[in-house]
Amino acid sequence: MKEPRTLAGPGPLPDERGVLFLLVRRGIPLALAVISFSAATLHGAARGWWILAGVGALAAAWPSFLRGQAFLRNRTAIMRQDTLWANALLPLARWLGQEEAWILAFCGYNNLRVREAFLAQRAKRALILLPHCIQMSRCKAGILDDLQACYDCGLCPVGDYMNAALLNRWEGRITNRSHKAYREAREYRPDLVVAVSCTDRLLKGLTKMPELPCYVIPLSLAHGMCVDTDFNAPHLFSAMETLVEPRRLPARDIQKLRRDGIA
């Protein structure tokens, strides 16, 4: 029989692994700018075209330097450009056998900038998006209709999240389709989304919702896609505590979930 989960308490947010994407996203345009301006000094007949190409390359690199409130104000345009880079180089990463590493580098780069933006002024209206596959496949609790239908048996991450959500008054959704998650997010209109999903869905979500700042956490696929998945719950708790204004209820007002075991 599966043993109940034990969790470490929330700590500082882990380091983001976005260096690879940053090197590509900023390095390629800057290298092209250097080549273009160098060529302009060597080829007088086409100097104007080379200078124009160099200015265009600098313009392509410029969004990667925006941080904080400047990043949030221009979020939609920046994310559309960044996801173009991520998707354009995805076939090469797949061919090299580094598809997941490339997507996680893009997600880490995104997370770093979202963290920088909300560390100065924390989000007041945040939404957590979780996939239905974190529920054990043999559990019959109807968490899609009512999150508090969770049995809190301690065997999957749903109960971990539910207890923390009740205590901290977090707003969250568990969905079984990506398009439902996007619709829920747009209807709620948060100033920050904290999303958990598998790596390819994280890339898709950042592409589909460029207007919403999203901090993303990858799933662990111990049993394959969409079956008894898991995620780093302390990472989620740390993200909420670090980036979102606290709304915690007094302990006397918290009603614990029932521990009936799974059906």
Backbone bond lengths (Angstrom), bond angles and torsions (degrees), N, CA, C in turn:
res aa  C-N    CA-C-N  psi(-1)  N-CA   C-N-CA  omega(-1)  CA-C   N-CA-C  phi
1 M - - - 1.475 - - 1.521 110.11 -
2 K 1.293 115.92 139.90 1.451 120.72 -178.29 1.524 110.85 -68.02
3 E 1.342 116.48 133.48 1.456 121.53 -179.40 1.528 110.41 -79.40
4 P 1.361 117.56 147.39 1.469 120.01 175.41 1.525 111.12 -58.77
5 R 1.301 115.88 147.66 1.460 122.46 -177.93 1.527 110.17 -73.05
6 T 1.325 115.56 146.68 1.460 121.14 170.21 1.515 107.31 -120.25
7 L 1.320 116.60 134.89 1.448 121.23 -174.72 1.524 111.18 -117.65
8 A 1.321 114.56 142.70 1.457 119.50 168.86 1.523 108.71 -76.68
9 G 1.312 117.01 152.47 1.454 120.23 178.08 1.517 111.09 -70.75
10 P 1.326 117.26 159.01 1.464 119.85 178.48 1.520 111.20 -64.21
11 G 1.295 116.10 140.30 1.456 121.93 178.09 1.507 109.30 -129.23
12 P 1.320 117.99 -157.39 1.464 119.87 176.54 1.519 111.38 -67.19
13 L 1.310 116.07 152.98 1.455 119.47 177.42 1.523 110.38 -63.37
14 P 1.323 117.88 140.66 1.469 119.96 179.82 1.517 111.38 -69.78
15 D 1.330 114.81 159.76 1.465 119.84 176.18 1.531 109.68 -63.81
16 E 1.311 115.16 140.10 1.466 120.69 179.12 1.521 110.06 -89.08
17 R 1.331 116.23 138.66 1.467 121.74 -177.29 1.524 110.17 -100.82
18 G 1.324 115.55 67.77 1.447 119.85 -177.15 1.512 114.73 -109.45
19 V 1.330 116.78 10.15 1.467 120.06 -173.96 1.525 111.52 -64.12
20 L 1.332 117.16 -41.91 1.464 120.34 -178.48 1.517 111.22 -58.65
21 F 1.332 116.79 -47.79 1.465 118.93 -179.27 1.526 111.00 -65.68
22 L 1.333 116.88 -39.76 1.460 119.70 179.31 1.529 111.22 -62.29
23 L 1.319 116.88 -41.67 1.466 120.08 178.94 1.520 111.88 -59.26
24 V 1.329 115.55 -40.51 1.463 120.13 179.17 1.521 110.74 -74.49
25 R 1.341 115.54 -49.54 1.474 121.35 -174.18 1.523 111.95 -62.10
26 R 1.314 117.27 -39.02 1.460 120.87 -179.55 1.524 112.22 -98.00
27 G 1.328 115.88 -35.12 1.458 119.71 -173.87 1.514 113.90 -67.83
28 I 1.337 117.77 -42.71 1.465 120.22 -177.73 1.530 111.57 -64.19
29 P 1.342 119.90 -49.65 1.474 118.35 177.59 1.522 113.54 -61.76
30 L 1.333 117.95 -39.10 1.456 119.45 179.41 1.529 111.09 -66.60
31 A 1.331 116.40 -38.40 1.472 119.09 177.04 1.525 110.77 -64.73
32 L 1.335 116.92 -40.68 1.465 120.07 177.58 1.517 111.46 -65.47
33 A 1.342 116.47 -35.52 1.465 119.41 177.66 1.529 110.67 -64.63
34 V 1.322 116.90 -43.22 1.475 120.56 178.69 1.527 110.56 -62.40
35 I 1.325 116.63 -43.91 1.471 120.64 179.16 1.527 110.45 -62.69
36 S 1.325 116.67 -42.56 1.467 120.72 -177.57 1.525 111.83 -65.75
37 F 1.318 116.77 -46.39 1.467 119.61 -179.59 1.529 111.33 -68.47
38 S 1.331 117.14 -33.39 1.463 120.26 175.21 1.524 110.73 -65.91
39 A 1.332 115.12 -42.03 1.471 118.79 178.73 1.518 111.28 -65.69
40 A 1.342 116.82 -32.09 1.464 120.15 179.40 1.520 111.57 -64.12
41 T 1.321 116.71 -32.49 1.473 119.60 179.36 1.531 111.94 -77.93
42 L 1.336 117.14 -19.01 1.462 121.03 -176.11 1.516 113.51 -100.78
43 H 1.320 116.96 -23.30 1.463 121.15 -176.33 1.522 108.89 -122.63
44 G 1.312 115.06 88.39 1.457 119.96 -176.20 1.510 113.78 -62.85
45 A 1.343 117.73 -32.49 1.457 120.10 -176.22 1.524 112.35 -65.79
46 A 1.329 117.20 -33.37 1.472 121.07 -178.43 1.529 110.94 -112.71
47 R 1.326 116.24 25.19 1.467 119.73 -174.35 1.530 112.12 -58.48
48 G 1.309 116.92 -42.82 1.464 120.18 -177.64 1.519 112.09 -60.88
49 W 1.339 115.45 -41.40 1.465 118.62 179.89 1.530 111.31 -67.19
50 W 1.326 116.72 -40.35 1.462 120.06 178.92 1.528 111.03 -64.76
51 I 1.331 116.65 -41.34 1.469 119.59 178.23 1.524 110.16 -63.72
52 L 1.334 116.20 -41.41 1.459 120.20 178.00 1.527 111.02 -61.32
53 A 1.327 116.25 -41.43 1.468 120.14 178.07 1.527 110.92 -64.52
54 G 1.335 116.33 -39.66 1.464 119.77 179.00 1.513 112.32 -65.35
55 V 1.333 116.94 -40.99 1.462 120.62 178.06 1.535 109.98 -64.64
56 G 1.339 116.70 -40.73 1.457 120.15 177.40 1.527 112.22 -61.75
57 A 1.342 116.64 -39.53 1.467 120.44 178.62 1.525 110.94 -65.86
58 L 1.324 117.38 -39.47 1.463 120.41 176.70 1.522 111.43 -65.02
59 A 1.328 115.82 -38.90 1.469 119.69 177.26 1.523 111.14 -63.09
60 A 1.346 116.74 -36.18 1.462 120.25 178.36 1.522 111.77 -68.52
61 A 1.330 116.76 -32.26 1.468 120.64 -179.62 1.520 112.33 -80.58
62 W 1.336 117.50 -26.54 1.458 121.38 -171.79 1.540 114.51 -54.92
63 P 1.341 121.68 -43.71 1.471 120.31 -179.16 1.521 113.77 -57.88
64 S 1.332 118.16 -25.82 1.463 120.03 -178.53 1.523 112.06 -71.14
65 F 1.338 117.56 -12.72 1.465 121.28 179.59 1.527 112.40 -93.54
66 L 1.319 118.19 -11.70 1.464 120.53 -176.32 1.519 110.35 -75.16
67 R 1.322 116.23 135.58 1.450 122.60 -177.21 1.523 110.33 -137.18
68 G 1.334 115.92 166.80 1.450 121.41 172.90 1.519 113.43 60.31
69 Q 1.338 115.48 -135.14 1.455 120.80 -177.34 1.525 111.95 -65.90
70 A 1.325 117.31 -31.65 1.467 120.35 176.62 1.528 110.15 -62.06
71 F 1.326 116.54 -38.09 1.457 120.95 177.17 1.526 110.59 -65.40
72 L 1.343 117.44 -44.93 1.464 120.56 -179.19 1.521 111.96 -65.16
73 R 1.330 117.51 -40.04 1.465 120.51 -179.64 1.520 112.07 -63.47
74 N 1.331 116.21 -33.66 1.468 121.08 -176.78 1.521 112.14 -109.72
75 R 1.305 115.68 22.49 1.461 121.98 -172.35 1.526 113.51 -55.02
76 T 1.315 117.96 -47.80 1.463 120.49 -175.43 1.526 111.36 -60.47
77 A 1.321 116.91 -49.80 1.461 120.40 -179.22 1.524 111.51 -64.87
78 I 1.338 116.34 -41.29 1.463 120.16 -179.18 1.525 110.72 -63.28
79 M 1.340 116.63 -46.03 1.455 119.17 -177.22 1.522 112.04 -68.18
80 R 1.317 117.16 -33.02 1.465 118.63 176.73 1.523 110.56 -63.72
81 Q 1.323 116.70 -39.93 1.464 119.47 177.63 1.527 111.46 -69.45
82 D 1.343 116.39 -43.97 1.458 119.78 -178.32 1.525 111.79 -63.55
83 T 1.340 117.01 -41.04 1.465 119.18 -179.86 1.528 111.54 -69.54
84 L 1.327 117.31 -28.07 1.468 119.30 172.97 1.530 110.70 -61.42
85 W 1.333 115.87 -43.85 1.465 120.16 176.98 1.533 110.44 -62.99
86 A 1.326 115.93 -45.80 1.470 119.47 -177.93 1.518 111.43 -61.30
87 N 1.323 116.93 -46.17 1.470 120.36 -177.62 1.521 112.07 -73.84
88 A 1.331 117.44 -33.42 1.462 120.26 -178.79 1.526 111.61 -65.21
89 L 1.337 116.55 -36.69 1.465 120.07 -177.32 1.525 113.02 -95.32
90 L 1.336 116.57 -0.27 1.466 120.03 179.93 1.535 112.68 -62.01
91 P 1.350 120.65 -43.02 1.474 119.27 177.81 1.532 112.61 -59.78
92 L 1.342 117.33 -38.35 1.462 119.82 177.39 1.523 110.72 -64.65
93 A 1.348 116.60 -44.27 1.465 119.99 178.30 1.521 111.09 -61.88
94 R 1.337 116.39 -38.88 1.467 120.34 178.50 1.526 110.39 -64.89
95 W 1.320 116.81 -41.66 1.467 121.36 179.66 1.530 110.90 -64.02
96 L 1.337 116.59 -33.86 1.464 121.41 179.13 1.526 112.52 -84.10
97 G 1.339 116.97 -1.70 1.454 120.41 -178.26 1.512 113.83 75.56
98 Q 1.332 116.72 23.09 1.467 121.72 -176.90 1.530 111.88 -122.68
99 E 1.331 116.34 30.05 1.467 119.39 -176.38 1.529 111.78 -60.17
100 E 1.323 116.79 -50.13 1.471 119.47 -177.89 1.521 111.26 -64.80
101 A 1.338 117.23 -40.36 1.464 120.22 178.95 1.526 111.29 -62.31
102 W 1.333 116.78 -38.02 1.464 120.71 179.42 1.529 111.11 -66.95
103 I 1.344 116.44 -44.45 1.466 119.73 179.34 1.525 110.65 -64.45
104 L 1.326 116.69 -42.48 1.463 119.66 179.38 1.525 111.66 -66.33
105 A 1.341 117.50 -32.20 1.459 120.34 175.43 1.528 110.37 -65.67
106 F 1.328 116.79 -41.35 1.466 120.50 176.24 1.522 110.73 -63.53
107 C 1.338 116.66 -43.79 1.467 120.23 179.18 1.523 110.99 -64.22
108 G 1.324 117.44 -40.13 1.453 120.57 178.57 1.517 112.26 -64.64
109 Y 1.331 116.28 -39.74 1.467 121.15 176.76 1.528 110.46 -63.27
110 N 1.333 116.44 -42.48 1.463 120.59 176.53 1.531 110.83 -62.86
111 N 1.342 116.89 -46.53 1.459 120.59 -178.36 1.520 112.19 -60.22
112 L 1.322 115.59 -39.53 1.467 119.30 -179.04 1.512 110.88 -60.22
113 R 1.316 117.44 -43.85 1.467 119.96 -178.45 1.525 111.57 -72.49
114 V 1.337 117.14 -34.93 1.467 119.54 175.94 1.527 109.98 -65.12
115 R 1.329 116.76 -42.22 1.465 120.44 177.34 1.519 111.50 -59.29
116 E 1.316 116.73 -46.86 1.463 120.57 -179.69 1.523 111.16 -60.41
117 A 1.330 116.68 -36.89 1.462 120.50 -177.75 1.522 111.92 -70.22
118 F 1.348 117.49 -37.54 1.458 119.92 -173.46 1.529 114.14 -99.95
119 L 1.323 117.82 -5.20 1.461 118.97 174.26 1.528 110.51 -69.77
120 A 1.328 116.93 -34.82 1.458 120.97 179.51 1.522 111.58 -73.65
121 Q 1.314 116.95 -41.21 1.467 121.91 179.72 1.525 108.12 -140.69
122 R 1.322 116.16 105.48 1.455 120.74 -171.95 1.536 111.98 -69.64
123 A 1.333 114.41 152.49 1.464 120.83 -179.00 1.524 110.44 -66.14
124 K 1.319 115.72 143.02 1.464 121.49 178.49 1.534 112.06 -101.52
125 R 1.312 116.82 -20.56 1.467 120.92 -176.75 1.528 107.90 -136.06
126 A 1.320 115.86 92.18 1.463 121.46 -175.68 1.522 110.60 -110.59
127 L 1.317 115.74 152.81 1.464 122.23 179.24 1.518 108.94 -132.02
128 I 1.330 116.63 131.66 1.463 122.56 175.84 1.522 108.73 -99.13
129 L 1.324 116.45 130.67 1.466 122.12 176.32 1.524 108.89 -116.01
130 L 1.332 115.57 123.41 1.459 121.55 -179.27 1.529 109.85 -125.33
131 P 1.328 117.86 147.27 1.470 120.16 178.26 1.528 111.32 -85.42
132 H 1.322 115.86 149.71 1.463 121.21 -178.36 1.521 112.24 -64.55
133 C 1.334 118.09 -22.82 1.466 120.43 -175.11 1.525 113.26 -72.19
134 I 1.342 119.35 -3.83 1.460 119.00 173.69 1.528 110.99 -75.46
135 Q 1.335 117.28 -15.50 1.464 120.99 174.47 1.525 109.12 -77.36
136 M 1.325 117.41 138.83 1.459 119.76 177.62 1.520 110.61 -57.41
137 S 1.304 116.25 137.15 1.467 120.52 -174.78 1.523 112.33 -63.12
138 R 1.330 118.97 -26.43 1.462 120.79 -179.74 1.527 113.34 -92.14
139 C 1.341 117.00 1.80 1.463 120.16 179.57 1.527 109.79 -85.44
140 K 1.340 116.41 137.72 1.464 121.35 -176.71 1.526 113.39 -105.24
141 A 1.326 117.53 9.77 1.468 119.95 179.18 1.530 109.47 -65.66
142 G 1.321 116.72 132.91 1.463 121.40 -175.43 1.514 112.31 -85.01
143 I 1.317 116.83 64.16 1.462 120.24 -173.94 1.527 112.97 -72.33
144 L 1.339 118.07 -19.28 1.461 119.21 177.40 1.521 111.60 -67.19
145 D 1.311 115.98 -34.46 1.463 120.45 178.85 1.524 112.35 -86.56
146 D 1.333 116.71 -34.22 1.459 121.03 -177.94 1.522 108.20 -151.14
147 L 1.335 117.14 110.75 1.456 120.49 -177.41 1.526 111.87 -59.39
148 Q 1.336 116.12 -30.31 1.456 118.71 -178.13 1.528 112.72 -79.11
149 A 1.330 116.67 4.38 1.462 120.13 170.94 1.523 111.38 -75.24
150 C 1.325 117.27 -7.68 1.467 121.81 178.28 1.524 109.91 -56.77
151 Y 1.350 117.16 137.30 1.459 121.89 179.81 1.532 112.37 -79.63
152 D 1.326 117.05 -10.94 1.475 121.54 -178.98 1.523 111.42 52.87
153 C 1.328 116.12 46.80 1.465 120.82 -178.93 1.521 112.18 -81.54
154 G 1.335 117.23 -12.24 1.454 120.34 178.81 1.507 114.91 82.89
155 L 1.333 117.87 11.83 1.465 121.20 -176.23 1.523 113.74 -99.67
156 C 1.334 117.69 -10.29 1.465 120.38 178.35 1.523 109.31 -145.73
157 P 1.346 119.04 169.60 1.457 121.09 -173.91 1.520 115.11 -70.75
158 V 1.335 119.05 -11.54 1.463 120.00 -175.52 1.522 110.92 -61.72
159 G 1.328 116.77 -45.27 1.455 119.93 179.47 1.520 112.28 -65.45
160 D 1.347 116.88 -36.79 1.469 120.13 176.63 1.520 110.52 -57.66
161 Y 1.325 114.42 -48.00 1.456 119.07 -179.79 1.526 111.72 -65.78
162 M 1.328 116.89 -44.14 1.457 120.21 -175.19 1.515 112.66 -61.00
163 N 1.328 117.70 -44.21 1.459 120.04 179.54 1.517 111.31 -62.96
164 A 1.333 116.56 -42.40 1.462 119.91 178.74 1.524 111.05 -67.21
165 A 1.337 117.03 -38.16 1.467 120.62 -179.21 1.525 111.34 -65.91
166 L 1.333 116.33 -40.71 1.462 120.16 178.73 1.528 111.07 -64.75
167 L 1.318 116.19 -43.76 1.456 120.50 -177.95 1.524 111.81 -65.99
168 N 1.334 115.62 -40.86 1.463 120.39 -172.66 1.519 113.78 -99.00
169 R 1.342 116.97 -2.18 1.465 122.41 -179.32 1.527 111.22 59.66
170 W 1.326 115.18 44.36 1.453 119.88 177.27 1.518 109.77 -81.45
171 E 1.304 116.10 146.39 1.460 122.61 175.11 1.520 108.35 -96.55
172 G 1.327 117.50 126.75 1.452 119.96 -177.79 1.508 112.92 -148.92
173 R 1.319 115.46 163.17 1.464 122.76 178.01 1.529 108.85 -136.72
174 I 1.336 115.66 141.08 1.456 121.68 169.24 1.515 107.09 -115.13
175 T 1.312 116.97 121.70 1.461 120.99 -175.89 1.528 110.15 -128.27
176 N 1.323 115.14 159.07 1.466 120.26 179.13 1.528 112.63 -109.69
177 R 1.322 117.70 6.82 1.457 121.88 176.58 1.528 109.70 -142.70
178 S 1.344 115.58 141.33 1.465 119.53 -178.53 1.519 111.96 -61.70
179 H 1.341 116.99 -42.69 1.463 119.35 -176.06 1.531 110.87 -65.14
180 K 1.340 117.63 -29.62 1.461 120.14 175.76 1.527 110.51 -67.85
181 A 1.321 116.30 -39.69 1.468 119.93 178.59 1.521 110.57 -63.25
182 Y 1.346 116.83 -42.40 1.464 119.49 178.86 1.530 110.50 -62.86
183 R 1.331 115.96 -42.27 1.462 119.35 -179.94 1.527 111.21 -64.31
184 E 1.330 116.75 -43.82 1.461 120.47 178.41 1.529 110.97 -59.18
185 A 1.321 116.39 -42.53 1.465 120.21 -178.62 1.520 111.00 -65.16
186 R 1.316 116.90 -44.25 1.466 119.30 -177.72 1.531 111.40 -69.48
187 E 1.320 116.82 -33.68 1.467 119.31 178.78 1.526 111.39 -71.05
188 Y 1.319 116.92 -36.36 1.465 120.28 -178.98 1.535 111.53 -75.76
189 R 1.333 116.91 -28.95 1.463 123.75 178.10 1.528 112.15 56.50
190 P 1.340 117.33 58.79 1.468 120.37 179.11 1.524 111.11 -78.09
191 D 1.329 116.04 162.87 1.460 118.34 170.38 1.532 111.09 -93.76
192 L 1.350 117.09 -4.40 1.461 121.65 172.86 1.520 108.87 -154.27
193 V 1.329 116.47 135.19 1.466 122.89 172.42 1.527 107.85 -111.78
194 V 1.328 116.27 132.07 1.466 121.65 171.10 1.526 106.19 -111.43
195 A 1.314 116.58 111.40 1.468 121.38 -170.08 1.519 111.35 -118.08
196 V 1.322 115.56 140.65 1.465 123.27 175.69 1.515 107.79 -118.79
197 S 1.337 116.50 130.38 1.463 119.86 178.23 1.522 109.11 -168.71
198 C 1.326 116.44 175.47 1.457 120.28 174.33 1.531 109.05 -73.01
199 T 1.315 116.53 162.20 1.460 120.09 -167.55 1.525 113.22 -61.16
200 D 1.336 118.22 -42.22 1.462 118.42 -177.68 1.528 111.07 -67.78
201 R 1.347 117.86 -32.64 1.461 120.84 177.34 1.526 111.36 -73.49
202 L 1.325 117.45 -28.95 1.464 119.65 175.25 1.527 110.12 -64.17
203 L 1.334 116.21 -44.60 1.462 119.79 177.04 1.525 110.49 -62.10
204 K 1.319 117.00 -43.03 1.461 120.80 179.55 1.527 110.69 -63.03
205 G 1.333 117.20 -41.78 1.457 120.57 -179.50 1.516 112.38 -64.99
206 L 1.323 117.27 -43.29 1.464 120.18 178.13 1.527 110.99 -65.37
207 T 1.336 116.62 -30.68 1.462 120.68 177.27 1.522 111.21 -73.44
208 K 1.343 116.85 -40.85 1.464 121.59 -174.74 1.525 113.38 -78.31
209 M 1.335 117.29 -25.88 1.470 119.93 -176.81 1.528 110.70 -123.64
210 P 1.326 118.17 61.20 1.467 119.54 -177.45 1.522 112.92 -66.45
211 E 1.332 117.25 -20.84 1.461 120.57 -176.29 1.521 113.33 -78.51
212 L 1.356 118.24 -15.23 1.458 121.70 -176.70 1.527 110.51 -108.02
213 P 1.323 118.60 124.14 1.471 120.07 174.39 1.527 109.58 -62.68
214 C 1.322 116.35 125.18 1.468 121.00 -176.39 1.528 110.14 -126.58
215 Y 1.312 115.54 127.83 1.468 121.73 169.67 1.520 105.63 -100.83
216 V 1.335 117.36 123.88 1.464 120.34 -169.57 1.523 111.60 -117.24
217 I 1.342 114.82 145.32 1.467 122.97 -178.40 1.525 108.04 -130.22
218 P 1.326 119.14 126.23 1.467 120.30 -176.97 1.521 112.64 -78.51
219 L 1.325 115.08 150.60 1.453 122.53 174.21 1.529 110.67 -79.19
220 S 1.320 114.73 154.73 1.458 121.39 167.97 1.526 107.90 -100.05
221 L 1.327 117.05 124.66 1.471 121.54 -174.56 1.523 109.82 -104.89
222 A 1.320 115.58 67.72 1.466 120.33 -176.55 1.525 112.52 -64.77
223 H 1.339 117.51 -28.08 1.467 121.69 -176.97 1.531 111.77 -118.71
224 G 1.314 116.78 18.82 1.454 120.76 -179.43 1.514 111.66 95.84
225 M 1.325 114.88 178.84 1.451 121.35 -176.32 1.526 111.25 -64.11
226 C 1.339 115.33 132.41 1.468 123.03 167.87 1.522 115.01 65.51
227 V 1.338 118.72 17.92 1.459 121.31 179.15 1.528 109.45 -132.70
228 D 1.331 116.59 116.63 1.472 122.27 175.87 1.528 111.73 47.21
229 T 1.315 116.05 50.28 1.456 120.55 179.31 1.533 110.19 -78.05
230 D 1.312 115.53 168.47 1.460 120.92 -177.34 1.528 107.78 -142.85
231 F 1.322 116.28 165.66 1.460 120.11 174.53 1.521 108.53 -151.36
232 N 1.300 115.60 167.98 1.457 122.19 -178.09 1.531 109.04 -79.93
233 A 1.339 116.50 90.87 1.465 120.37 -177.38 1.527 112.63 -60.66
234 P 1.345 120.72 -41.94 1.465 119.14 176.18 1.528 113.28 -58.77
235 H 1.334 117.23 -31.07 1.461 120.80 175.64 1.529 110.29 -63.35
236 L 1.332 116.01 -44.79 1.465 120.16 177.31 1.522 110.70 -61.61
237 F 1.331 116.96 -45.99 1.462 120.24 -179.11 1.533 111.06 -62.54
238 S 1.330 116.41 -40.38 1.466 120.10 178.92 1.521 111.16 -64.22
239 A 1.349 116.14 -40.24 1.467 119.73 179.20 1.524 110.42 -62.35
240 M 1.317 117.18 -43.51 1.460 120.29 -179.62 1.525 111.49 -67.21
241 E 1.321 117.26 -41.77 1.454 120.08 -178.93 1.524 112.26 -70.14
242 T 1.338 116.66 -30.19 1.463 120.67 -176.70 1.520 112.64 -85.31
243 L 1.332 117.21 -38.24 1.459 121.27 -169.58 1.528 114.24 -104.14
244 V 1.330 117.99 -9.60 1.468 121.04 -172.38 1.525 110.05 -123.42
245 E 1.323 116.18 140.21 1.465 121.31 175.89 1.528 109.82 -59.84
246 P 1.335 118.03 132.55 1.469 120.08 -178.52 1.522 112.24 -68.65
247 R 1.344 114.58 143.70 1.470 121.12 177.36 1.526 109.90 -135.04
248 R 1.322 116.34 27.81 1.464 121.48 -171.35 1.524 111.75 -62.14
249 L 1.343 115.30 138.48 1.464 121.72 175.96 1.525 110.27 -83.09
250 P 1.330 118.56 154.23 1.463 120.67 171.11 1.525 110.31 -59.32
251 A 1.319 117.00 144.28 1.466 121.40 -175.56 1.525 112.17 -57.34
252 R 1.344 117.62 -32.88 1.467 119.68 -177.68 1.529 112.65 -67.61
253 D 1.348 117.26 -18.56 1.459 120.75 -178.27 1.519 113.38 -92.36
254 I 1.331 117.51 -0.80 1.459 121.01 -176.89 1.522 110.16 -89.99
255 Q 1.319 115.89 127.36 1.466 121.72 173.70 1.510 108.97 -104.94
256 K 1.326 116.73 115.81 1.447 120.57 -175.38 1.524 111.05 -68.89
257 L 1.346 114.76 152.35 1.468 119.70 175.07 1.517 110.79 -70.16
258 R 1.315 115.85 154.55 1.464 119.83 179.02 1.524 110.54 -73.99
259 R 1.285 117.31 149.82 1.462 122.48 178.15 1.533 108.35 -114.06
260 D 1.328 115.60 78.37 1.454 120.66 -176.16 1.533 113.08 -96.54
261 G 1.329 116.35 -5.93 1.459 118.32 -171.87 1.509 110.00 82.01
262 I 1.302 117.26 167.49 1.460 119.65 -177.29 1.516 110.71 -85.56
263 A 1.351 115.04 155.78 1.471 119.54 -178.04 1.519 109.40 -83.43
